[in-house]
Amino acid sequence: MTGLAGAMLLFLVMGISGIVDSPSDAIPLLFLEFLGLVGAGFVAGRLADRDHVRHGGFAGTLLFAVATMISLAADPDTASLLVIAFTAFVAMVLGSAGGALAQAREG
């Protein structure tokens, strides 16, 4: 849960500082994206026999990669490499948080 809360706080700071320019209408969509990354990590962690957190991180990163490919195919000039790399890191952390939740539920 610490990773999830940290990532959400980090994105909130990025949005306030102007690094991520999101209108107020996009805040619920951003929350749903975070929830989707954690959910993907949770499902991957539940299906994994071992290394639940690692599989969760892979699932979050894969989901991010697919979404980024679609976004860049629609408009290739929208994001810089630094933003893409940072967002990939956040996706990996959120997916790993989902994998950690799966591991904790398994006991």
Helices and strands as residue ranges (DSSP letters): H 2-17, G 24-26, H 27-47, H 52-74, H 81-106
